[in-house]
Amino acid sequence: MHKILDYSFDTDKLAADYNSLLEQDTARDIINMYENIGLTYADNTGNLFEQASGSLKDKNKNWTEDSFDKIIPQLSGTYTYTVIEKLKTDFNIGRTRFMIMKDRTCLTWHRDATPRLHIPIITNIGCKMIWENFVCHMKPGMLHWVNTTEFHTALNASREDRLHLVCTLPMQEEN
């Protein structure tokens, strides 16, 4: 369901990289549309920020999670780039995104095709994930393995947006 893995990351540096991306109109447009922004991409067509955003099944491409093996060039030389490279080395990751959850919101009860890795960047005690009868607040800066193939939801009952770096795990690994 959920495990904290033995990794920790600098949330201030990740947040600074996210804020730098927000300075670009094309990035802001994608965040406003999907409430997430792709940090990896599959091919050099279209808006690279959009390729990993939203649902993969809605893309009308022959992409799989494994297709997202390139990091957007806008992250070159950043802390986030080194984090993604580290995760690529240690895990078989697919799409990687900064995911925003607006304040006072809740996702539908759903399940995803693959487990996920989460690094909470901006969060507080009012941000929770729920599976059946298990409720969890994810500790910021830590790497969380989450079995999102089980029915779950997330909620942000706080008055500030939540920000996570999230990677899909195409091979459904559990470390």
C-alpha positions as a Markdown table, in Angstrom:
| # | Residue | x | y | z |
|---|---|---|---|---|
| 1 | Met | 0.0 | 0.0 | 0.0 |
| 2 | His | 2.6 | 2.6 | 1.1 |
| 3 | Lys | 6.3 | 2.4 | 2.2 |
| 4 | Ile | 8.8 | 5.1 | 3.0 |
| 5 | Leu | 12.0 | 4.3 | 1.2 |
| 6 | Asp | 15.5 | 5.2 | 2.4 |
| 7 | Tyr | 15.9 | 8.3 | 0.3 |
| 8 | Ser | 15.6 | 12.0 | 1.2 |
| 9 | Phe | 15.5 | 15.1 | -1.0 |
| 10 | Asp | 15.9 | 18.8 | -0.6 |
| 11 | Thr | 12.3 | 20.2 | -0.9 |
| 12 | Asp | 13.5 | 23.8 | -1.1 |
| 13 | Lys | 15.5 | 23.0 | -4.2 |
| 14 | Leu | 12.7 | 21.0 | -5.8 |
| 15 | Ala | 10.3 | 23.9 | -5.1 |
| 16 | Ala | 12.7 | 26.4 | -6.6 |
| 17 | Asp | 13.0 | 24.3 | -9.8 |
| 18 | Tyr | 9.2 | 24.1 | -9.9 |
| 19 | Asn | 8.9 | 27.9 | -9.5 |
| 20 | Ser | 11.5 | 28.4 | -12.3 |
| 21 | Leu | 9.3 | 26.4 | -14.6 |
| 22 | Leu | 6.3 | 28.5 | -13.8 |
| 23 | Glu | 8.1 | 31.5 | -15.4 |
| 24 | Gln | 7.5 | 29.9 | -18.8 |
| 25 | Asp | 4.1 | 30.5 | -20.4 |
| 26 | Thr | 4.0 | 27.0 | -22.0 |
| 27 | Ala | 4.6 | 25.4 | -18.6 |
| 28 | Arg | 2.0 | 27.6 | -16.8 |
| 29 | Asp | -0.6 | 26.7 | -19.5 |
| 30 | Ile | -0.1 | 23.0 | -18.9 |
| 31 | Ile | -0.3 | 23.3 | -15.1 |
| 32 | Asn | -3.5 | 25.3 | -15.5 |
| 33 | Met | -4.9 | 22.6 | -17.8 |
| 34 | Tyr | -3.8 | 19.4 | -16.0 |
| 35 | Glu | -2.7 | 20.5 | -12.5 |
| 36 | Asn | 0.6 | 18.7 | -13.2 |
| 37 | Ile | 3.5 | 19.3 | -15.6 |
| 38 | Gly | 5.5 | 16.6 | -17.3 |
| 39 | Leu | 9.2 | 16.5 | -16.5 |
| 40 | Thr | 9.9 | 13.6 | -18.8 |
| 41 | Tyr | 8.9 | 13.1 | -22.4 |
| 42 | Ala | 8.6 | 10.4 | -25.1 |
| 43 | Asp | 9.5 | 12.1 | -28.4 |
| 44 | Asn | 10.3 | 15.6 | -29.7 |
| 45 | Thr | 6.9 | 16.5 | -31.0 |
| 46 | Gly | 4.5 | 19.1 | -29.5 |
| 47 | Asn | 4.8 | 20.7 | -26.1 |
| 48 | Leu | 7.2 | 18.5 | -24.1 |
| 49 | Phe | 5.6 | 19.6 | -20.8 |
| 50 | Glu | 2.3 | 18.2 | -21.9 |
| 51 | Gln | 3.5 | 14.7 | -23.0 |
| 52 | Ala | 3.6 | 13.2 | -19.5 |
| 53 | Ser | 0.7 | 15.4 | -18.2 |
| 54 | Gly | -2.8 | 14.1 | -17.8 |
| 55 | Ser | -3.8 | 10.5 | -18.6 |
| 56 | Leu | -1.6 | 8.4 | -20.9 |
| 57 | Lys | -4.7 | 6.7 | -22.4 |
| 58 | Asp | -6.0 | 10.1 | -23.6 |
| 59 | Lys | -2.8 | 10.8 | -25.7 |
| 60 | Asn | -3.7 | 8.9 | -28.9 |
| 61 | Lys | -0.1 | 7.8 | -29.2 |
| 62 | Asn | 1.6 | 4.4 | -29.0 |
| 63 | Trp | 3.4 | 5.5 | -25.9 |
| 64 | Thr | 3.9 | 3.3 | -22.9 |
| 65 | Glu | 5.1 | 4.4 | -19.5 |
| 66 | Asp | 8.6 | 3.1 | -20.6 |
| 67 | Ser | 8.6 | 5.6 | -23.5 |
| 68 | Phe | 9.1 | 8.6 | -21.1 |
| 69 | Asp | 12.9 | 8.1 | -20.7 |
| 70 | Lys | 14.0 | 11.7 | -21.6 |
| 71 | Ile | 14.1 | 14.6 | -19.1 |
| 72 | Ile | 12.8 | 18.0 | -20.4 |
| 73 | Pro | 15.7 | 20.2 | -21.5 |
| 74 | Gln | 14.5 | 23.1 | -19.3 |
| 75 | Leu | 15.6 | 21.0 | -16.2 |
| 76 | Ser | 19.2 | 20.6 | -17.5 |
| 77 | Gly | 21.6 | 21.6 | -14.7 |
| 78 | Thr | 19.0 | 21.7 | -12.0 |
| 79 | Tyr | 18.6 | 19.8 | -8.7 |
| 80 | Thr | 15.4 | 18.2 | -10.1 |
| 81 | Tyr | 17.3 | 16.8 | -13.0 |
| 82 | Thr | 19.8 | 15.1 | -10.7 |
| 83 | Val | 16.9 | 13.7 | -8.6 |
| 84 | Ile | 15.2 | 12.2 | -11.7 |
| 85 | Glu | 18.5 | 10.8 | -12.9 |
| 86 | Lys | 19.0 | 9.1 | -9.5 |
| 87 | Leu | 15.5 | 7.7 | -9.6 |
| 88 | Lys | 16.0 | 6.4 | -13.2 |
| 89 | Thr | 19.2 | 4.7 | -12.0 |
| 90 | Asp | 17.6 | 3.0 | -9.0 |
| 91 | Phe | 14.1 | 2.3 | -10.4 |
| 92 | Asn | 12.4 | 1.6 | -13.7 |
| 93 | Ile | 10.4 | 4.9 | -13.7 |
| 94 | Gly | 8.1 | 6.1 | -16.4 |
| 95 | Arg | 6.3 | 9.4 | -16.6 |
| 96 | Thr | 7.6 | 11.9 | -14.1 |
| 97 | Arg | 5.7 | 15.0 | -13.1 |
| 98 | Phe | 5.3 | 17.8 | -10.7 |
| 99 | Met | 1.7 | 17.3 | -9.5 |
| 100 | Ile | -0.3 | 20.0 | -7.8 |
| 101 | Met | -3.3 | 19.5 | -5.7 |
| 102 | Lys | -5.2 | 22.7 | -5.1 |
| 103 | Asp | -6.3 | 23.6 | -1.6 |
| 104 | Arg | -9.6 | 22.3 | -0.3 |
| 105 | Thr | -9.9 | 19.6 | -3.0 |
| 106 | Cys | -10.3 | 15.8 | -3.1 |
| 107 | Leu | -9.7 | 13.3 | -6.0 |
| 108 | Thr | -12.3 | 10.7 | -7.0 |
| 109 | Trp | -12.1 | 7.1 | -5.6 |
| 110 | His | -9.9 | 5.5 | -8.3 |
| 111 | Arg | -7.0 | 3.3 | -9.1 |
| 112 | Asp | -4.1 | 3.8 | -11.5 |
| 113 | Ala | -2.4 | 1.3 | -13.9 |
| 114 | Thr | 0.9 | 1.4 | -12.0 |
| 115 | Pro | 2.3 | 2.1 | -8.6 |
| 116 | Arg | 3.9 | 5.5 | -8.0 |
| 117 | Leu | 6.8 | 7.1 | -6.3 |
| 118 | His | 6.0 | 10.3 | -4.5 |
| 119 | Ile | 8.3 | 13.0 | -3.1 |
| 120 | Pro | 6.1 | 15.5 | -1.2 |
| 121 | Ile | 7.6 | 18.9 | -1.7 |
| 122 | Ile | 4.9 | 21.3 | -0.3 |
| 123 | Thr | 2.5 | 19.6 | 2.1 |
| 124 | Asn | 1.0 | 19.8 | 5.5 |
| 125 | Ile | -1.0 | 17.7 | 7.9 |
| 126 | Gly | -4.2 | 18.5 | 6.0 |
| 127 | Cys | -2.9 | 16.6 | 3.0 |
| 128 | Lys | -3.8 | 12.8 | 3.1 |
| 129 | Met | -3.9 | 9.7 | 0.9 |
| 130 | Ile | -6.5 | 7.1 | 1.7 |
| 131 | Trp | -6.8 | 3.4 | 0.8 |
| 132 | Glu | -9.7 | 1.5 | 2.2 |
| 133 | Asn | -9.3 | 2.1 | 6.0 |
| 134 | Phe | -5.7 | 3.4 | 5.8 |
| 135 | Val | -5.0 | 7.1 | 6.0 |
| 136 | Cys | -1.5 | 8.5 | 5.5 |
| 137 | His | 0.1 | 12.0 | 5.5 |
| 138 | Met | 3.3 | 11.7 | 3.4 |
| 139 | Lys | 6.4 | 13.1 | 5.0 |
| 140 | Pro | 8.0 | 15.9 | 2.9 |
| 141 | Gly | 11.3 | 15.2 | 1.3 |
| 142 | Met | 11.1 | 11.5 | 1.7 |
| 143 | Leu | 10.6 | 9.0 | -1.1 |
| 144 | His | 7.3 | 7.1 | -0.8 |
| 145 | Trp | 6.4 | 4.0 | -2.7 |
| 146 | Val | 2.6 | 3.9 | -3.2 |
| 147 | Asn | 0.5 | 1.1 | -4.6 |
| 148 | Thr | -1.9 | 3.2 | -6.5 |
| 149 | Thr | -3.2 | 0.2 | -8.4 |
| 150 | Glu | -5.5 | -0.3 | -5.3 |
| 151 | Phe | -8.5 | 2.0 | -5.0 |
| 152 | His | -7.5 | 5.2 | -3.3 |
| 153 | Thr | -8.0 | 8.9 | -3.1 |
| 154 | Ala | -6.1 | 12.0 | -2.0 |
| 155 | Leu | -7.3 | 15.1 | -0.4 |
| 156 | Asn | -6.0 | 18.5 | 0.4 |
| 157 | Ala | -8.0 | 19.9 | 3.3 |
| 158 | Ser | -5.5 | 22.7 | 3.9 |
| 159 | Arg | -5.5 | 26.3 | 2.6 |
| 160 | Glu | -2.4 | 25.9 | 0.5 |
| 161 | Asp | -1.7 | 24.0 | -2.7 |
| 162 | Arg | 0.1 | 20.6 | -2.3 |
| 163 | Leu | 3.1 | 19.9 | -4.6 |
| 164 | His | 4.6 | 16.4 | -5.2 |
| 165 | Leu | 7.2 | 15.0 | -7.6 |
| 166 | Val | 5.6 | 11.8 | -8.9 |
| 167 | Cys | 7.0 | 9.0 | -11.0 |
| 168 | Thr | 5.1 | 6.0 | -12.5 |
| 169 | Leu | 6.6 | 2.5 | -12.0 |
| 170 | Pro | 5.9 | 0.6 | -15.2 |
| 171 | Met | 7.2 | -2.7 | -13.9 |
| 172 | Gln | 5.2 | -2.4 | -10.7 |
| 173 | Glu | 8.3 | -2.7 | -8.6 |
| 174 | Glu | 8.1 | -2.7 | -4.8 |
| 175 | Asn | 11.5 | -2.1 | -3.1 |
